[in-house]
Amino acid sequence: MNIAITGATGFIGQYLVRRALADGHTCRVLCRPGRESALPVPVDTPGLEVHIGDLTNTQSLEGFLDDTQYLVHLASAHDHFEESHMQAVNVQGTENLVAEARRNGREDLMFVVVSSAVIGVPVYSYYRDSKRVQEKIVRGSGLKWASFRPTLVYGRHDYRHTAPLLRKCGAEKGTFWIYHEGLSKINPVHIEDVVDAIVRIFTYEKAHEDFRVFEIAGPEGIAFNDFIDLTIEATGGGVKRRNIPRRWVQRALFLKGLFKDVTKERRGAGYFSLHHDHDITPAREELEWEPRPFSEGIREVAEGDWWREEGASSGQAQRFGQGGV
């Protein structure tokens, strides 16, 4: 099967490329000029086709979708980028892909967008809104589509989120401060489970006639306190978890807000006042998919020393076996 993939140098993308190639698919990946070394496998790997282009450059997309049956759109500008960059990549870049699919894509091409569970969270962020618009563009495109909404993704070789968390929890001593009661639920999902859900769309019999959204999360929500405690246990850390009641945090933000902008901090506080528990029933029933519990996944992820060195990654995606993803 011929599969086109954007975002192949990112965390999820690298795992997806390796899985798709291992399953015998042909992968044509969109890669920005000069980023070939960040792909998860060498460019001459059998089954891999590299298309040099950029989502923000419509002409560079020509030919990217030729004779492909599935397009998996993973490329995304996250919330550490400027709003203008998120707009250009998440919104305009998706519109450019849809336009290319209409011009040159096969009639049976399926557009699989990997969005984010945050689009359903009623806390404002530009990233959230750009991803919500992205999904709407795909769903209203007239193309065959499926949408995956993964929640908090963790896994080996994630140096942006997972590794710093493991280092903090795995310290020999100290305190892990939580600026709320820690009772709100989150639902982390293992990277390999995310990829396993996505590849199942390739063999889903109703994929081309039953377009739908799949929430992708762990088997059940867990309290934030349990999330931290399980991570400390998995790393063998000696830190102690301590909670600061939300009312004290709110008072501190009020005082701080008299002198500087605390919008970002207030949004963060609002996020953790909500439960983030997701309905994964469609993925379970339609795709016959089952994720592992966090208690199991975090033990596997914490094995080895890959996360212990703060300088293990330059902050950019690197090939597996060469420092990270």
PyMOL commands that set and color helices and strands:
alter all, ss='L'
color gray80, all
select helices_A, chain A and resi 11-22+36-38+58-61+83-104+117-120+126-139+162-169+191-203+224-235+246-257+263-271+281-286+294-302+310-312
alter helices_A, ss='H'
color red, helices_A
select strands_A, chain A and resi 2-6+26-31+48-52+70-73+110-114+144-150+153-154+175-178+185-186+189-190+213-216+222-223+240-243
alter strands_A, ss='S'
color yellow, strands_A
deselect
rebuild
show_as cartoon
